[in-house]
């Protein structure tokens, strides 16, 4: 079986889709599937191949954007494969380009959360949903939902849904020499600094917890994709949190793992996650998780078992739960930490890759 993963973004960029496509390709390769990647982007000026972790990657120039764009060399780049795996949350330029290529190869789609979860371009999204979405989905043999949430949404437009989820490299994130700690106030957030991640809510909670006598030691690290870091630093300074909250630039894997070694809680007030890879990575590292009580995050985190779900609405109820959580005794903490690690193990990539390979086989056998 020879599979081509077609993606609108890839290494060296860092993000959820990039990580999924790379890990899926690597682990499919290890399981006997010949996997390559097509990176279709306006950043590329010419057709060019490269190698990333043993995976052949072909850069394909895109004229325009991932919403409205055209890749004239796509037709020649997809020759010689058994199946196309398209990673296209927008279901726009990438899917249209594959359709216009004239290729009769069977293809499957990964949803990666879609683009229906934000209000941006709401009118255009409604038009797309009304007039284009069903037709776009009909061009795929299978639609591989990243979460149950995605399956519910896309299931309104197609019955070719399979929930595959995504995976993480458990060993890459595991911290074998983690020191024992009973301080649940040592929090960390890592990820993009963008509006929907609501890091501002974490800062608000740090301010109130300090006033209540429960000051946090909070590390925030990640790429400032929305120009928010200066606002966050101003909030830290005005609230007098300089000694307890630290903003740091994005960290490489080695530095991040070293930082996580002395952290006990991964916290995110994110309003939406397509899947929630970072939560699973945190669990694999032996951290408990505090997150917003929304899908799919609340499917990963169970109160009192491996973390805590909050409304992040500033309510007294939230802070009552938080104080109770911060005061958990050592045996309870250790039990939760073990449950957290065990939960992450179920999403190890070798297991998840098998789901995708089964979906590929089904698509290839479907008339």
Secondary structure, 3 states (H helix, E strand, C coil): CEEEEEECCCCCCCCHHHHHHHHHHHHHHHCCCEEEEEEEECCCCCCEEEEECCEEEEEEECEECCCCEECCCHHHHCCCCCEEEEECCCCCHHHHHHHHCCCCCEEEEECCCCCCCCCCCHHHHHHHHHHCHHHHHHCCCEEEECCHHHHHHHCCCCCCEEECCCCECHHHHCCCCCCCCCCCCEEEEECCCCHHHCHHHHHHHHHHHHHCCCCCEEEEECCCCCCCHHHHHHHHHHCCCCCCEEEECCCCHHHHHHHHCCCCEEEECCCCCCCCHHHHHHHHCCCEEEEECCCCHHHHCCECCCEEEECCCCCHHHHHHHHHHHCCCHHHHHHHHHHHHHHHHCCEHHHHHHHHHHHHHHHHHCC
